[in-house]
Amino acid sequence: MTRGFASIYVKHQFLRLAPPAPEDSGGGAQGGGQSKLYTGGGSPLSTAQAGKWGKWTRYNGAMYAQTRERGRLFERPEEPRALRITARDLALLGHLARLRLASVGQLAALDGGSGQNVSRSLLVLWEHGYVERLLGQLESRLRYKGSFPLIYGLTRPGAWLLRKHGYDVRRRLLYETDKQRNAGWRFIEHRVDITEFMVRLELACRGRHDVALLTRTEILEDAPKTHRDRRVRLSAKVRIDGILKEHSADPDELFGLRVGQSGHESYFMFERDRGEMPVVRHRSKEQTYYVKKMLIYHEANRQGVHTRELGIPHFRVATVTTTADRVEQMIAAQREITNGKGSNMFLFTDEATFAASDPLDVLWTTGKGSRIRLTD
């Protein structure tokens, strides 16, 4: 049986095509030289023994065929491929350190090169334990069936490798890598949705000379030292059902935009709403619901919490939700917590509208009903 995608399955062996050297692959994924045929026991065959499988050792004059016992997607081989760390490998690890989780396609988009080379680099980084394929994505594959891109996350060895090469690796990153290892499919899908927003935004900013994307690390440079390495969290005393109590809101992401020659900076708490929490609650108001989150943001802004704890003078809350109808529900609920006035600090759009346009050209609806861009 043959498969038409740069690999051939022959009598329980998985035939892979490998370039002769890492520098030719665009990433440090392959060991170089003529590849070997591995048997079910893992020992390489001689050239003569390999001949019984057919004359497949050379491919297109430059590529060599490499076979390996057909492995499982989430089980690392006992003998990983040779690895020489390259600039691409470090860049991929750096993206994962910033984004937490990302699909192969998202990382390839950021890399800007061959998706096949990125996939190959990630494979070998995974075999050596520098990145993780989270087991929670298995549930998505079984739940929905069909083909899904692999999702990768950083591991502690990957974080330490970044530090070794001069990257700023903080304690929070190590904590998050430990926490996400056993994450479930809901968390994984939510995090990948957040990554999709950030990747599209970054690519849009790369294509503009008048807009620069500010990362969380850059934004928090002016924050008190005790808050620079913590999760971004805004806490404020809010009154719910007549009871004044401190509550907190953790944005899905924090980013900024520097616009124009003046260098004016805008800051955003990003929320990727998947429609899994109610917009309002009439009971059990101690639980999570979207109006409660907006109320916390509104009060934190009014009380100046963002300036004291994050060192930023202002912020807006940008929400991408599931449908246009849900956007309307959020706007109506937001008006109730602002005494019917609405607030321009809240921006809303639905996922279809966002996907149909360049992120910097999308018209967001404010809490007062006006339409603006992120750069306005």
C-alpha positions as CSV (number, residue, x, y, z in Angstrom):
1,M,0.0,0.0,0.0
2,T,1.3,3.4,-0.9
3,R,0.3,6.9,0.3
4,G,0.7,10.0,-1.7
5,F,2.4,12.4,0.7
6,A,6.2,12.1,0.9
7,S,6.0,8.9,2.9
8,I,5.4,5.2,2.0
9,Y,4.1,2.5,4.2
10,V,5.8,-0.8,3.3
11,K,5.1,-4.0,5.3
12,H,4.6,-2.2,8.7
13,Q,7.5,0.1,8.0
14,F,7.0,3.8,7.6
15,L,9.2,5.3,4.8
16,R,10.2,8.9,5.2
17,L,12.1,11.2,2.9
18,A,14.9,13.0,4.6
19,P,17.4,15.6,3.2
20,P,21.1,14.8,3.5
21,A,22.1,17.5,5.9
22,P,20.4,19.9,8.5
23,E,21.6,23.0,6.7
24,D,19.8,21.9,3.5
25,S,16.5,21.2,5.3
26,G,15.8,24.8,6.5
27,G,15.9,23.5,10.0
28,G,17.8,21.2,12.3
29,A,15.6,18.2,11.9
30,Q,17.6,15.6,10.0
31,G,20.8,13.8,10.6
32,G,22.3,14.0,7.2
33,G,24.0,11.4,5.0
34,Q,22.4,8.3,3.6
35,S,19.4,7.2,5.6
36,K,18.9,3.7,7.1
37,L,16.1,1.2,7.0
38,Y,15.0,0.3,10.6
39,T,13.4,-3.0,11.2
40,G,10.7,-3.8,13.7
41,G,13.4,-4.4,16.3
42,G,15.0,-1.0,15.7
43,S,18.3,-2.2,14.3
44,P,19.4,-0.9,10.9
45,L,19.7,-3.3,7.9
46,S,22.7,-3.5,5.7
47,T,22.6,-2.1,2.2
48,A,22.2,-5.7,0.9
49,Q,19.4,-6.5,3.3
50,A,17.6,-3.2,2.5
51,G,17.7,-4.1,-1.2
52,K,14.9,-6.7,-0.7
53,W,12.5,-3.8,-0.1
54,G,13.2,-2.3,-3.6
55,K,15.5,0.3,-5.1
56,W,14.3,3.3,-3.1
57,T,17.5,4.5,-1.4
58,R,17.8,7.6,-3.6
59,Y,15.0,10.0,-4.4
60,N,15.3,12.8,-7.0
61,G,19.1,12.7,-6.9
62,A,19.3,14.7,-3.6
63,M,16.8,13.1,-1.2
64,Y,17.3,9.9,0.7
65,A,14.6,7.6,1.8
66,Q,14.5,6.9,5.6
67,T,12.2,4.3,7.2
68,R,11.4,4.0,10.8
69,E,9.1,1.7,12.7
70,R,5.7,3.2,12.4
71,G,5.3,5.2,15.7
72,R,2.5,6.7,17.5
73,L,1.8,10.4,17.4
74,F,2.2,10.9,21.1
75,E,4.9,8.4,22.0
76,R,8.5,9.5,21.5
77,P,10.9,7.0,19.9
78,E,13.7,5.5,21.9
79,E,16.2,6.7,19.3
80,P,15.4,10.2,18.1
81,R,16.7,11.6,14.9
82,A,19.9,13.6,15.0
83,L,19.4,17.2,16.0
84,R,21.6,20.3,15.5
85,I,19.9,23.4,16.9
86,T,19.4,26.1,14.3
87,A,18.1,29.7,14.3
88,R,14.7,28.3,13.1
89,D,14.5,25.9,16.0
90,L,15.1,28.6,18.5
91,A,12.6,30.9,16.8
92,L,9.9,28.2,16.9
93,L,10.6,27.6,20.6
94,G,10.4,31.4,21.1
95,H,7.0,31.5,19.5
96,L,5.8,28.8,21.7
97,A,7.2,30.5,24.8
98,R,5.1,33.6,23.9
99,L,2.0,31.9,22.6
100,R,1.9,28.9,24.9
101,L,0.2,26.6,22.3
102,A,0.2,26.7,18.5
103,S,-0.6,24.5,15.6
104,V,1.9,23.5,12.9
105,G,0.2,25.8,10.5
106,Q,0.3,28.8,12.8
107,L,4.0,28.3,13.5
108,A,4.7,27.9,9.8
109,A,2.9,31.2,9.1
110,L,5.1,33.0,11.6
111,D,8.2,31.3,10.3
112,G,7.4,32.4,6.7
113,G,9.2,29.5,5.1
114,S,8.3,26.0,4.1
115,G,5.6,24.4,6.1
116,Q,7.2,21.1,5.5
117,N,10.5,22.2,7.0
118,V,8.8,23.7,10.0
119,S,6.9,20.4,10.5
120,R,10.1,18.5,10.3
121,S,11.9,20.7,12.8
122,L,9.0,20.4,15.2
123,L,9.0,16.7,14.9
124,V,12.7,16.4,15.9
125,L,12.4,19.0,18.7
126,W,9.5,16.8,20.0
127,E,11.5,13.6,19.7
128,H,14.2,15.3,21.9
129,G,11.7,16.6,24.4
130,Y,12.0,20.3,23.7
131,V,8.3,20.6,22.7
132,E,5.3,18.7,23.7
133,R,2.3,17.3,21.8
134,L,-0.4,17.6,24.4
135,L,-2.4,14.4,25.0
136,G,-5.6,16.4,25.5
137,Q,-5.8,17.0,21.7
138,L,-6.4,13.2,21.3
139,E,-9.9,13.8,22.7
140,S,-10.6,16.4,20.0
141,R,-9.5,14.0,17.3
142,L,-11.7,11.2,18.7
143,R,-14.6,13.6,19.3
144,Y,-14.8,15.2,15.9
145,K,-12.9,12.6,13.8
146,G,-11.2,13.6,10.6
147,S,-7.7,15.2,10.3
148,F,-6.6,17.9,12.7
149,P,-3.2,19.7,12.8
150,L,-0.9,18.8,15.6
151,I,-0.8,21.3,18.5
152,Y,2.6,21.9,20.2
153,G,3.6,23.5,23.5
154,L,6.9,24.3,25.1
155,T,8.5,22.0,27.7
156,R,10.9,22.8,30.6
157,P,13.9,21.6,28.6
158,G,12.8,23.8,25.7
159,A,12.5,26.8,28.0
160,W,16.0,26.1,29.5
161,L,17.4,25.8,25.9
162,L,16.0,29.2,25.2
163,R,17.6,30.6,28.3
164,K,20.9,29.0,27.3
165,H,20.8,30.9,24.0
166,G,20.0,34.3,25.7
167,Y,16.2,34.4,25.7
168,D,14.5,35.9,28.7
169,V,12.8,32.9,30.3
170,R,10.9,33.7,33.5
171,R,9.5,31.6,36.3
172,R,5.9,32.2,35.0
173,L,6.8,30.4,31.7
174,L,8.0,27.4,33.6
175,Y,4.9,27.3,35.7
176,E,2.7,27.5,32.6
177,T,4.5,24.7,30.8
178,D,3.9,22.4,33.8
179,K,0.3,23.4,34.0
180,Q,-0.6,22.9,30.4
181,R,0.9,19.4,30.1
182,N,-2.3,17.8,31.3
183,A,-4.7,20.3,29.8
184,G,-8.0,19.1,28.4
185,W,-9.2,19.6,24.9
186,R,-11.4,22.6,25.8
187,F,-8.4,24.5,27.1
188,I,-6.3,23.5,24.1
189,E,-8.9,24.6,21.6
190,H,-9.4,27.9,23.4
191,R,-5.7,28.6,23.6
192,V,-5.2,27.8,19.9
193,D,-8.1,30.2,19.1
194,I,-6.2,32.9,21.0
195,T,-3.0,32.0,19.1
196,E,-4.9,32.3,15.8
197,F,-5.9,35.9,16.7
198,M,-2.3,36.8,17.8
199,V,-0.7,35.2,14.7
200,R,-3.0,37.0,12.3
201,L,-2.4,40.3,14.1
202,E,1.3,39.9,14.1
203,L,1.4,39.0,10.4
204,A,-0.8,42.1,9.6
205,C,1.6,44.3,11.6
206,R,4.6,42.9,9.7
207,G,3.0,44.0,6.5
208,R,2.7,47.6,7.7
209,H,5.4,50.2,8.3
210,D,3.2,52.5,10.5
211,V,2.0,49.9,13.0
212,A,4.1,47.8,15.5
213,L,2.8,45.0,17.7
214,L,3.8,45.3,21.4
215,T,4.1,42.0,23.3
216,R,3.2,41.4,26.9
217,T,6.9,41.5,27.9
218,E,7.4,44.9,26.2
219,I,4.3,46.3,27.8
220,L,5.1,45.3,31.3
221,E,8.6,46.7,31.3
222,D,7.3,49.7,33.2
223,A,5.2,47.6,35.6
224,P,6.3,47.2,39.2
225,K,8.9,44.4,39.5
226,T,6.5,42.2,41.5
227,H,4.0,42.2,38.6
228,R,6.3,41.7,35.6
229,D,6.5,38.0,35.9
230,R,3.0,37.3,37.1
231,R,-0.1,36.4,35.2
232,V,-1.9,39.6,34.0
233,R,-4.8,40.0,36.3
234,L,-7.0,43.0,37.2
235,S,-8.8,43.0,40.5
236,A,-11.4,45.4,41.7
237,K,-14.2,45.7,44.2
238,V,-17.5,45.4,42.4
239,R,-21.1,45.3,43.7
240,I,-23.1,42.3,42.6
241,D,-26.6,41.9,44.0
242,G,-25.9,44.6,46.5
243,I,-22.8,42.9,47.9
244,L,-19.5,44.8,47.5
245,K,-16.7,42.3,47.1
246,E,-13.3,42.0,45.3
247,H,-13.3,40.0,42.1
248,S,-10.6,39.6,39.4
249,A,-10.5,39.2,35.7
250,D,-7.7,37.4,33.7
251,P,-7.6,38.5,30.1
252,D,-6.8,35.8,27.5
253,E,-4.0,38.0,26.2
254,L,-2.5,41.4,26.6
255,F,-1.1,43.2,23.6
256,G,-0.4,46.7,22.4
257,L,-0.1,48.7,19.1
258,R,2.3,51.5,18.4
259,V,0.9,53.6,15.6
260,G,2.3,56.3,13.4
261,Q,5.4,58.5,13.6
262,S,4.2,59.9,16.9
263,G,4.6,56.5,18.4
264,H,1.2,56.6,20.2
265,E,0.6,53.3,22.0
266,S,-2.7,51.6,22.7
267,Y,-3.2,48.7,25.0
268,F,-5.7,45.9,24.8
269,M,-7.0,43.1,27.0
270,F,-8.1,40.4,24.5
271,E,-10.9,38.0,25.2
272,R,-11.7,35.1,22.9
273,D,-15.3,34.2,23.8
274,R,-16.3,30.7,22.6
275,G,-19.9,31.0,23.7
276,E,-19.5,28.5,26.5
277,M,-20.3,30.9,29.4
278,P,-23.6,32.8,29.6
279,V,-23.6,36.5,28.9
280,V,-25.8,37.2,32.0
281,R,-26.9,35.1,35.0
282,H,-30.0,35.5,37.1
283,R,-28.8,33.0,39.6
284,S,-25.5,31.7,40.9
285,K,-23.8,35.1,40.3
286,E,-20.6,34.0,42.0
287,Q,-19.9,31.8,39.0
288,T,-18.4,33.1,35.8
289,Y,-20.5,35.0,33.2
290,Y,-19.5,37.7,30.7
291,V,-21.2,40.7,32.2
292,K,-19.4,40.0,35.5
293,K,-16.0,40.1,33.6
294,M,-16.9,43.3,31.9
295,L,-18.0,44.9,35.2
296,I,-14.6,44.0,36.7
297,Y,-12.8,45.5,33.8
298,H,-14.9,48.7,34.0
299,E,-14.3,49.1,37.7
300,A,-10.6,48.3,37.5
301,N,-10.3,51.0,34.8
302,R,-12.3,53.5,36.9
303,Q,-10.1,52.7,40.0
304,G,-6.8,52.9,38.1
305,V,-5.8,49.4,38.8
306,H,-4.1,49.0,35.4
307,T,-1.8,52.0,36.1
308,R,-0.8,50.9,39.5
309,E,-0.2,47.2,38.7
310,L,0.6,47.1,35.0
311,G,2.1,50.6,34.5
312,I,-0.1,51.4,31.5
313,P,-2.1,54.6,31.3
314,H,-5.2,53.2,29.6
315,F,-6.6,50.0,28.1
316,R,-9.5,48.7,26.0
317,V,-11.1,45.3,26.1
318,A,-11.3,43.6,22.6
319,T,-13.7,40.6,22.4
320,V,-14.1,38.2,19.5
321,T,-17.2,36.1,20.0
322,T,-19.1,33.5,18.1
323,T,-21.9,35.3,16.3
324,A,-23.3,38.8,15.5
325,D,-26.3,38.0,17.8
326,R,-24.0,37.4,20.7
327,V,-22.2,40.6,20.0
328,E,-25.6,42.4,20.4
329,Q,-26.3,40.6,23.6
330,M,-22.9,41.7,25.0
331,I,-23.4,45.3,24.0
332,A,-26.9,45.4,25.5
333,A,-25.6,43.9,28.8
334,Q,-22.6,46.3,28.8
335,R,-25.0,49.2,28.6
336,E,-26.8,48.0,31.8
337,I,-23.6,48.1,33.8
338,T,-22.8,51.6,32.6
339,N,-26.2,53.1,33.4
340,G,-27.3,53.0,29.8
341,K,-24.4,55.0,28.5
342,G,-22.2,52.3,27.1
343,S,-18.4,52.6,27.0
344,N,-15.9,52.9,24.2
345,M,-13.4,50.9,26.3
346,F,-15.3,47.7,25.1
347,L,-14.8,46.5,21.5
348,F,-16.7,43.6,20.0
349,T,-16.7,41.6,16.8
350,D,-17.8,38.1,15.8
351,E,-15.4,35.4,14.4
352,A,-16.8,35.5,10.9
353,T,-16.3,39.2,10.6
354,F,-12.8,39.0,12.0
355,A,-11.8,36.1,9.7
356,A,-13.1,37.9,6.6
357,S,-10.7,40.9,6.8
358,D,-7.2,41.9,7.7
359,P,-7.1,42.3,11.6
360,L,-6.0,45.9,11.3
361,D,-8.9,46.7,9.0
362,V,-11.7,45.0,10.9
363,L,-14.4,47.4,12.1
364,W,-15.1,46.7,15.8
365,T,-18.3,47.8,17.5
366,T,-17.8,49.8,20.6
367,G,-20.0,49.7,23.7
368,K,-21.6,52.9,22.5
369,G,-22.4,51.5,19.1
370,S,-19.7,53.2,17.0
371,R,-17.4,51.4,14.5
372,I,-13.7,51.7,14.8
373,R,-10.4,50.0,14.0
374,L,-7.8,48.9,16.5
375,T,-5.5,51.6,15.2
376,D,-8.1,54.4,15.7
